[in-house]
Amino acid sequence: MQVKVFEATDMTSGLKQVKDAFGPDALILSTRTIRRGGKLGIMAKPLLEITAAIDNDWPEKDAQPNSSYPKHDKIRQHKEPSPPEDDLTYENLWDTPRQDPAPAAVEAAPASSELKDEIENLKNTIAGLTQQVTTIQAATVHQKPYIEPEFTNNTQPDNDFLYKRLTCCGINHTTAITVAEQAKEILRTSVTGEPIDPESALKAAMTKMFNTEKLLQQKLNRQLRISLVGPTGVGKTTTIAKMAANYLNKFGGKIALITIDTYRIAAVEQLKVYGEIMRLPVEVIIKPQEVGQALRKYQDYDLILIDTAGRSPKNTHDLAEMASFLDPRHAIENHLLLSAGTRDRELAETIEKFSILPLKTFIFSKIDECDQLGVIANIHSQNSTPLSFLTNGQRVPEDIITPNPATIANFIVNDHRTLHNG
């Protein structure tokens, strides 16, 4: 038996192909609608696929058929007697008169209905795909690449005084946008009936963003252990002395100084000098296991202040070594000292690296050496850690400030850094 698949645009042309190829003895095995070409077959034109077969060897189309072949013999056999219309077989399909389209209609009707359903489904599919493509294109057009805040162009109007005033204070683009919008809201919703000047609105908006902690501003009722950590050169030893002197002047009590800074030349001697001036004991720690011994030695003291060696944020080994001294089991509060004169990116890296320790507060030093203090707002907008102290000089104990949010906002907007003994 020979089996062959034919493709045609409709049943009539398909049957003609079968008859030309296999002759009138061909058997129609199956028919179905298919699609060829297009993308995933969606836009292709539907075709009718006909599978036909013949029992004997039928010559190819280009071969000359036997002129003595008896034509329509089987047709005559099936016409006597003629079966009813609903009893048509594959072979007697050819017996239907050529002018009578009924058999073709019987085959074509289901195909036509199926084709209509497929066309409708395709329309819905194409509509859905079009909508998805439009959405993706719109998202792609409006998506902007990430740019570091300090390098972002000013997208505010040229006449936006609030935004410009903030950027002139060293505040980065993202923070300036946020604070300026809050200041505008304050200007719009004033209920006093009196006009508010833009400077006051800026200070009020910035005051809302800061979180501060009053450290050592009341007499302690239990022992408090505080360590100052941070990079080299930020003023940890001097700040330790300022904190000790201020607490001693306000509340008295017993204070002990501990140093684990044995790396820097004269670091121990500097702290000992401060200890002698204030008549405070100074303990030098060499190994991590000695920390517990020193804490037990001064267990009846009110306040223990621990000075640490400056560590580079890029040196993870030194940071890990420092962390071994400040074991959480010792219940030591760690306060990170940062220089206000450092760039935002470097401060962010310092905070990230020193976060191997639980950090209680941030302390900003050297604010007297800066023309702008916007860096404090930039860093604080990215971290929820409160601020406890600002230092603005080398004098002990004068040059240390215990700020509230309004004080910090005033410093940033007005560049006034003349307060002492906050």
N, C-alpha and C positions, 0 to 999 in steps of 0.2 A: 504493500500500500504506500502510495505517495501522499505526504501531508505538506501543505504549504499555507503560509499566512499572507493574506492580502490586505492592503490598506486603501481606503477610498473615502471620498468626502460624503458619499451617501450610499444607500443600499443598492440603488440601480446600477451605478457605476461599479460597485463592488462585485455584484453578481456577474456583470459583464466580464470583469477581469477573471473571475473563476471559470466562467464558461469558455473564455478564450484560451485559458491555460490548460484546463482539464477536460473540456468538452461537456456534453450534456449528462454524462454519467457521474459527474462530481457529486460528492456528499458534503453538505454544509455541516461542519461539526459544532461551531460556536461563532457568536458575534459579540462584540463589545465596543464601547466607545473609549478611545485613548487620546492622549495629548502628546505632542512631540515639539521639542524646541522651546524657546522662551526661557525665562529665568525661573527655575524650579517648576516649569510647566505651567506657570500662572497665566502668562500671556499667550500661550500656544493655542492654535486653532484645533478644535476637536476633530478627530478622525474616526472612521468606522473600521475596526479590525475584524476580518473574516478569516476563520480557520477552515480550510477545505481539504478534502482528501479524495483519492480515486483508487479503486481496487486494482486496476491493471496499469501497465506502464503507458502513460499518455505522452505523446511526443511534445517537446518544448514548443513554445509559441512560434519560433522562427522555423521549426521543422515543418515539412509539407505533410499534412495528414493524408492518410490512405483514402483515395477517392472512392474506393469501394466500400468505405465504412458506412454501415446502414444507419442513417440518421433517424432519430426520433423513435427507434424501436422500443426503447424502454418507456418513452412517453406514451406510446400506444398501449403498451402492456398495462400501465397504471391507469389509463383512461377507461379500461373495461374490466370490471365496473368502476365508475368514478366514485371515489370516497367522498364522504361529507367534508365540508370546509374545515371543521374543527379536528379532522383526522389526517391533516396533511403531514407527510413525512418529509425528511430531508431530500429524498430522491424525487418525489412528485412535485417539488417546488417548481421544477421546470415546466410542469404540465399546465400551470396557470396561464391563461391567454395573456399575451404580451400587453394587450390594451387594458386588461383588468388590473388596476393597481391594488386590489384588496390584499393579496399576500404581502406585498411590500409594505403596505400600511400597517399590517399586523406586526411586522418586525420593526418598523420604524417608529411606531407610536411609543413603545416603552423607551426607545432610545431618545426620542424627542423630549419626552417628559424628564428623563434622567439628565439630558443635556441642559434643559432649562434650570433644573435644580442646581447643577454644577455651576452654571453661569451666575446664578444668584449668589451662591456661596463664594464664588471668586470675586464678585463685586464687593461683598462684605469684607472679604479678606484684604482686597486691595485698599479699600477705604480705611481699614484699621492700620495697615502698614503705612499708608500715607500720613495718617495722624501721628504715628510713632516717629516717622522720619522728621516731620515738622517740629515735633517736640524736641527731638535730639538736636536738630539744627539750631533751634532757638536757644537751647541751653548752652550749646557750644559757642554761639555768637556772644552771649552775655557773660560767659565765664571768664574771669580774669586771673592771670597767673599770680601766685603769691609773691609778695615783695616785702622785705623787712620794713617794719613801720618807719624806721628812721630814714629810709630811702624812698618812701612813698611820696609821690607828688601831691602838692596841695590841691585837693579837689574842691575846696570851699570857694565861695564867691570872693572876688577881689575885695569887696567891701565888708567882709565878715571880720569886724574888729575883734570879737571875742576869740576866734580861732587864731588870728595873727598875734594877739597879745599872749596867748598861751605858748605858741611856738617860739616866740621871742624869749620866753623864760626857760627854754631848753626842753619843753615837753614834746614828746614825739607825736606823730600824726594821729595815731589811733586814740591815744589818751586825750589829745587836744579836741578831737571830734566829740568824744563822749562828754567831757567837761563843758565844752561850749554849748552842746545841746541842753545839758542840765541847767546851765546859766540862763539860756533863753527861756526855759520853762519857768525859772524863778522870776524873770522879768515879766513874763506874761501873767503869772498867777499871784502877783503881789496883792495882798489884802489890806495893807496898811493905808492905802489911799495916797501915800507919798511916793514920788518917783524914786526908783533905785538906780544908782549909777552902775554902769557895766562892771567896774572894778569890784564893787561890793558883791555883785551877782557871781562873779568868777570865784571870789573867796568863799562865798557860801556854798557854791557847787563843789569846790575842791574840798572843803571841810567835810562834806558828806562821804568822800571816798577814803578818808584816812581812818585807820584803826590804831589806837595807841594803848599802851599799858603803863600804869603807874608803878614803876619798879623802885623799891626802897624808899617809898614816900610815906611810910608809916612804920611804927615800931613793930619789930618782928615778935611774934608770940611763940615761934618755934625756930629751930635752926634752919637757915637757908644757905644752900651751897650753890655758888654761881661761878661759871667759867666763861672767859672771853676767848673766842676762837676767831680766826680770820687769816687773811694773807699777811705776808710780811709788810712791815712799814705802815700799817694802818693806825697804830697808836694804842695797842692793847695795854701795855704796861702803864702808860700815863692815864688811860681811862680807868684802869683798876684803882689807881691811887686817888683819882677824883671821886669815884664811887665810895671808896672807903672813907675819905675825908668828909664828904657830904653827910653820909649816914652817921658818922661819929659826931659831927657838929650838931646834927638835929636830934639824935636819939641816944647818943652815947652807946653803952653796951660793950660787949667783947667781940673783937674782930680779929681774924687770923688771915694771913696772906700765904698762899702756896704758889710756887712756881715750878712748872715742868719745862721751862724754857732754858735749857742748858746748851742750846746750839749757838745763840747769838752772844758775841763777846760783850761782856759787862752787863748782860741782861739781869743776872742775879744780883749784881752789885747795885743796879739802878733801883730794883724793888726793895733791896735791903735799906737803901738810903731813905726811901719813902717810909718804910717800916720804922726806922729809928726816929724820924721826924714826928710820926704820929704815935710812937711807942707801941707798935703792933708787932707780934711775932711773925717771922718769915720762915717758912719751911721749904726746903729744896728737895724736889722729887727727881730721882734718876730713873727708876724702874716702875712699870705699871703696878707691880704688887705692893709698892710702897705707899700708894695712894690710900688704900684702906687703913694702913697703920697711922698715917697722918690724920685722917678723919677721926679715928678713934682717939687720937691724942688730944684733939680739939673738940671733942664731942659736947662739951659744956659751953661752947661759944655760940653767940647769936648768929654771926655771919662769917662765912668762909668764902674768900674770893680767890679764884684760881687763875693764874696767868699762864698762857700756853705759848709755845713757839709758833711763829708765823709759818704757814704752810702754803706752798704753791698749789692752786687748784688743779694743775696739770700733773702733779706728782701723787698718784693714787697710793703709792707705798707709804709715803710720809703721812698722808691722811689716815690711812689704816692704822699706822703706829700711834698717832695722836688719839684715835678712837679707842685704842686699847687702854689708855690712861683714864679716859672718861667713860668707863663702863657704866651702863644704865643701872647696875646694881648699887652704885654709889649714890644714886638719887641727886645727881648734879644737874642743874639747869644750864643749858648751853645757849649763849647769846652771841650772835654773829656780828662782828664789827666790820663795817664796810666804809671805804673812803668815798665821800661824795664827789671827789674829783675823778673817779674812774668811769670809763665809758659803759653804756648800758649793756652791751653784749658781754663784756668782761665781768660785770657784776652778776649778770644772769648765770654765767658759767660758774662763778664762785659759789653762788647760792646752791646751784645744782650739785656741785662736788661736795660741799660741806654738809649737804643734807644726809650724808651717811650718819650724822648725829641728829638726834631730835633737837630742833632749833626752837627756842622759846620766843625770842624777839630779835629784831634787827636794831643795830645801833649805827648811825651814820656819823662818821668823824670828819674833821677838816672842812666843815661847811664854810669856814671863814676864808678858805683858799679858793673858793669857786665863784665865778661870775654869775653862774646860773645854778639853780637847785632843782630844775625840772626832772633830773634823774631820779630824785626821791619819789616823785609821783609816777614816773614810768615804771620803776621797779615795784612800787607798792600796788599798782594796778594789776600786776601779774602775780602777786603773792598775797595771801591772806595773813601772813605773819605780821603781828603788830610791831610798831616802833616804840622803843622805850627811852632812848636817849639820843641827843644830838650833842656833838662837841664842837666848839668853835674857837680853839686856841690851846696853848700849852700850859696856861696857868692852872695850878692845882691849889684849891679845889674850884676856882671860879668858873672856868670855861667848860661847863657842862650844863645842858638844858634838858629838863624833863618836859617834853612838849605835849600839848593837846592838839587835836586836829586843826583848830583855828590858827594856832601858832605856826604850824607847818605850812598851811595855806598862805599865811601872811608872808612868811619867809620866801616862798616860791614866787608869789606875784610881785612883791615889793622889793625883793632882794635885800631886805633888812636883816642883818644877822648880828645884832648888838646886844641881845639879851644874855644875861648871865644868871647862874644860880636859879634856873627855872624851877 
